[in-house]
Amino acid sequence: MHHAVIVAHGQPSDPAPAEASLAAFAASVDAATPLVSVHSATLAAPGALEACLDALPGESAVYPLFMAKGWFVTSALPKRIGARDVRILDPLGIDPALPALVADTLSETLAERDWEAPDVDLVIAAHGSGRSDNPAKVTAAFARKIASLLPFKSVRMGFVEEPPSIADAAADTGRRAICLPFFACTGGHVLEDVPQALEEADFQGVVTPVVGELSRIQKHIANRLSDALAG
């Protein structure tokens, strides 16, 4: 049996709920691949990643459940892994297959409401960063790809930590609008910041689950782990 660990940031002020949520996520991915045993750990839980890796055989894989290949993925994660014999895969947010998978889900959302894409505004709500332009660049590349796959009336981006804000992006969108939270997990930003921003904008459209928790994405992660570890 091959082994993989899904790693997310977690919540430093209260690690336990995020650990439990990520464990449930990993269990869903595990159920989709009989070839790989899927485990989980957040960086915020002290020692959780190290303990998980030490209990696994060598040549396991680490899957970063992050939306950009930034500092956490390129620096913090390798430092925590140390000399352990594991392979770090690319994070979810830069997966080339991600836009098409999300576009399929958005197409279903449109069909469920009998909406046509040219009549609908899409608001991509993302984290952003006040210290690096990399997260915004990843979001912009994703937005451009979505726009090429589905002819939305507009594709807008808004961020928690940099302009334009989610409230500004969601303003004046009307009832035929979809907000897609471009996040890997349902954490504090998704539960608090995004709804507050949408309320400020008087957003009247539909809010989808976060990208990382779409059923297609979980199955895709399972396939990626199977391909990486079982060939």
C-alpha positions in Angstrom: 0.0 0.0 0.0 1.2 3.5 -0.9 0.8 6.4 1.5 0.1 10.1 1.1 -0.4 13.0 3.5 -2.7 15.9 2.6 -1.3 19.1 4.3 -3.2 22.3 4.8 -2.4 25.5 6.7 -4.9 25.0 9.6 -5.8 27.5 12.3 -2.9 28.4 14.7 -5.2 29.9 17.4 -7.4 26.8 17.5 -5.8 23.8 15.6 -8.3 21.0 16.6 -11.3 21.9 14.4 -9.2 22.4 11.3 -7.4 19.2 11.9 -10.8 17.4 12.2 -12.1 19.0 9.0 -8.9 18.1 7.1 -9.1 14.5 8.4 -12.7 14.3 7.0 -11.5 15.7 3.7 -8.7 13.1 3.5 -11.1 10.3 4.3 -13.2 11.3 1.3 -10.1 11.3 -0.9 -9.0 8.0 0.6 -12.4 6.4 -0.3 -11.8 7.4 -3.9 -8.5 5.6 -4.3 -7.9 1.9 -3.3 -4.3 2.2 -4.3 -3.2 4.9 -1.7 -3.8 5.3 2.0 -4.5 9.0 2.5 -3.6 10.7 5.8 -3.7 14.4 6.9 -2.1 17.0 9.0 -2.2 20.8 9.3 0.9 22.9 9.7 -0.8 24.8 12.5 -1.1 21.7 14.8 2.2 21.4 16.6 4.1 18.3 15.6 1.1 16.8 13.7 2.9 16.6 10.4 6.1 15.2 11.8 4.2 12.5 13.8 2.2 11.5 10.7 5.2 11.2 8.5 7.2 9.3 11.1 4.5 6.7 11.2 4.6 6.1 7.5 7.0 4.1 5.3 9.5 5.9 3.1 8.6 7.1 -0.4 5.3 8.5 0.6 3.9 11.7 -0.9 2.8 15.0 0.5 -0.1 16.8 -1.2 -0.2 20.6 -0.3 -3.9 21.6 -0.1 -2.9 25.2 -0.9 -4.0 27.6 -3.7 -0.6 28.9 -4.6 3.0 27.7 -4.6 4.1 30.3 -2.1 6.2 30.5 1.0 4.2 27.8 2.9 4.7 25.3 0.1 8.2 26.1 -0.9 9.8 27.0 2.5 7.7 26.1 5.5 6.6 22.7 4.4 10.0 21.4 3.3 11.5 22.7 6.5 9.0 20.7 8.5 9.5 17.6 6.4 13.3 17.8 6.9 15.3 14.8 5.6 12.3 12.4 5.5 12.0 10.4 2.3 8.8 12.0 0.9 7.8 13.5 -2.4 6.1 16.9 -2.4 3.5 17.3 -5.1 2.4 20.6 -6.6 -0.4 22.3 -4.8 -4.0 22.3 -5.8 -4.2 25.9 -7.0 -1.7 25.5 -9.8 -3.0 22.1 -11.1 -3.4 22.5 -14.9 -6.6 20.4 -14.7 -8.3 22.7 -12.0 -10.0 25.3 -14.3 -11.7 22.6 -16.5 -12.9 20.7 -13.4 -14.3 23.9 -11.8 -15.9 24.9 -15.1 -17.8 21.6 -15.2 -19.1 22.3 -11.8 -20.1 25.9 -12.7 -21.9 24.6 -15.8 -23.9 22.3 -13.5 -24.7 25.3 -11.3 -26.0 27.3 -14.3 -28.0 24.3 -15.6 -29.7 23.8 -12.2 -31.0 27.4 -12.3 -31.7 27.4 -16.0 -29.2 30.3 -16.4 -27.1 31.0 -19.5 -23.4 32.0 -18.8 -23.6 35.3 -20.9 -26.3 36.5 -18.5 -24.3 35.7 -15.3 -21.5 37.5 -13.5 -18.9 35.3 -11.8 -17.1 36.6 -8.7 -14.0 34.7 -7.7 -13.4 35.4 -4.0 -9.8 34.7 -3.1 -7.3 35.2 -0.3 -4.7 37.4 -1.9 -1.7 38.7 0.0 -0.3 42.0 1.3 3.3 40.7 1.0 3.5 38.8 -2.3 1.8 39.1 -5.7 2.0 35.4 -6.3 -1.4 34.4 -4.9 -3.1 37.1 -7.0 -1.3 36.0 -10.1 -2.4 32.4 -9.5 -6.0 33.7 -9.1 -5.8 35.8 -12.2 -4.5 32.9 -14.3 -7.3 30.8 -13.1 -9.9 33.5 -13.8 -8.6 33.9 -17.4 -8.9 30.2 -18.0 -12.4 30.1 -16.6 -13.3 33.0 -18.9 -12.0 31.0 -21.9 -14.0 28.0 -20.9 -17.4 29.6 -20.1 -18.7 32.9 -21.7 -19.8 34.6 -18.4 -21.1 38.2 -18.6 -18.1 39.1 -16.4 -15.4 37.3 -14.4 -14.4 39.4 -11.4 -11.8 38.9 -8.8 -11.9 40.1 -5.2 -9.5 39.5 -2.3 -9.5 39.3 1.5 -6.0 40.8 1.9 -5.5 43.1 -1.0 -7.5 45.3 -3.5 -9.9 44.9 -5.1 -12.0 43.7 -2.2 -14.5 41.0 -2.5 -17.2 43.5 -1.8 -16.0 45.7 -4.6 -15.9 42.7 -7.0 -19.4 41.6 -6.0 -21.1 45.0 -6.2 -23.8 45.5 -8.8 -24.0 41.9 -9.9 -27.7 41.4 -9.6 -29.5 38.1 -8.9 -27.9 36.1 -11.7 -24.4 35.9 -10.2 -22.2 33.2 -8.8 -19.5 33.6 -6.1 -16.8 31.0 -6.3 -14.6 30.9 -3.1 -11.1 30.2 -4.5 -9.9 28.6 -1.3 -8.6 25.1 -0.6 -10.5 24.6 2.7 -13.5 26.1 4.6 -11.7 28.1 7.2 -12.2 31.5 8.9 -12.0 33.5 5.8 -14.7 31.5 4.0 -16.9 31.4 7.1 -16.5 35.0 8.1 -14.7 37.4 5.7 -16.4 36.2 2.4 -20.0 36.3 3.8 -19.4 39.7 5.4 -18.0 41.1 2.1 -20.9 39.7 0.1 -23.4 41.2 2.6 -21.6 44.5 2.3 -22.1 44.3 -1.5 -25.7 43.2 -1.2 -24.8 40.2 -3.2 -28.0 38.3 -4.3 -26.5 35.4 -6.3 -25.4 31.9 -5.5 -22.3 31.0 -3.4 -20.7 27.6 -4.3 -18.6 25.5 -2.0 -14.9 26.3 -1.8 -12.9 25.0 -4.8 -11.0 22.4 -2.7 -14.2 20.8 -1.5 -16.0 20.3 -4.8 -16.6 16.6 -5.3 -14.8 16.6 -8.7 -11.7 18.1 -7.1 -11.6 15.5 -4.3 -11.8 12.7 -6.9 -9.1 14.4 -9.0 -6.8 14.6 -6.0 -7.3 10.9 -5.4 -6.3 10.3 -9.1 -3.3 12.5 -8.8 -2.1 10.6 -5.7 -2.7 7.2 -7.4 -0.8 8.4 -10.5 2.1 9.8 -8.5 2.5 6.8 -6.2 1.2 3.8 -8.1 2.1 4.8 -11.6 
